[in-house]
Amino acid sequence: VQLQASGGGLVQSGGSLRLSCAASGRTFRSYGMGWFRQAPGKEREVVAAINWSGGSTYYADSVKGRFTISRDNAKNTVYLQMNNLKLEDTAVYYCAGDRASWSTDARHYDYWGQGTQVTVSS
């Protein structure tokens, strides 16, 4: 499975972006998916995760109420809608796929996209 993240860019504080992660392979629909981010000098952290059907989701406290994770299994794509962006959201965002289930722990993920830069300016 290959994951291709896109949609990052430069946005002003308070603005919105939608990240997309397109997956190759027919088994995508059975994978849990997650979005992670890594800011300079910081460890990678989970942002949001979603189970195979989209029926269960998780959000980090820092993004609750602002970000929404969703998936379209027919399109082999997972999304991260980011609203009311803040300076501290600046990071490289990665999507990841978990064959076994879904998790907030990056170590459980089997496949990773290449990352897309999100920069929030004041």
N, C-alpha and C positions, 0 to 999 in steps of 0.2 A: 504494500500500500504506500502510495506517495501522497503527501499533503502539500498543498500550495496555498499559502496565506497571502492575502492581498487586502487593500483598502486603507492602509495606513497613510499618514501624511501629517501636514502641519495644520493645526487648528487653534483658534483663539480659545482662551478660557471661557467656559460656558457653552462651547460649541458641541457638535456631534460628529461622529464618524461611525461607519459600519464596516467591520472587518468580515471578510469571508475566508473560508478555508475549504477548498475544493479537494476532494479525495478521489483517487483512482481506485478501481477494484470493486467487485460486487459485494464484498463482505463489509463495506463501510457501515451499512445499516445495522449491523450487529454490534458495532463498537460504541463504547462510551467515548465521549469527546470532551476535551478540556481546552480552555484558553489559559495560558500562563504569560507572565511578563517579567522582564528583567531590566531594571534601571541600572545605570552606571554605578559600579561600586556596591551593588546590592545583590542579594541572592535571588534566584528565580522564585516567583511566588505564584500560587494559583489565583486566578481571577474568577473563573466560573467553570462549571462542568455540567454535563448533561448526559442522561442515560441514553440507551439505544433508541428508545421510542420517543424521547422528548418529554416523557411524563414526569421525570424527576430532574430537578436542577439544584445547583449549589452556587452561591455567590459569596465571595469574600466580603467581610463587613465593610471594607473601604469602598466597595462599588455597589452595594445593595441600594436599590431604588434608582440607580442611574444607568446600570448596564443590564442588558437582557441577552441571554444566550438562547439560541434556537437552532433547529436543524430541519433540513428538507432532505429526507432520505431518497426521494425520487431524483433529486439533483446531486446527490452525494456531496452535500455542502452543509457546513455548520457556520453560523453567523454569530457575531458579537456586536450588538447595537450599543453604542456608547453615547450617552447624553450627558449634558452638564459636565463636560470634561474639566478637570482641574489640572493645575501645574504638576501635581504629584502623580498624575496618570502617565506622564511622559516615560516611555520605556519601549523596548522591543517586545512585541507581542508574538507569542508562538501558539499555534494550535497543535494538539496532540491527540492520538488515538489509543485507546485501551482495549485490547482484544478480549480481556476477561470480563470486565464489568465497567465501572466508572469510579473515579477516585479523585480525591483532592491532592494526592501524593504523586509528585512528578515521577517518582521511581517506578510507579505501576504502569506508566505509559510506554507503549511499544514503538510508536511511530511519532515523528516530529516533523513539523513544517519548518521552513527556513527562517521564519520570523519576518515581521513587518514593523517598521518604525512608526511610532506615534509620538508626535511632539506637540505639546500644548504650550502656547505662549500667552503671556499676560497682555 
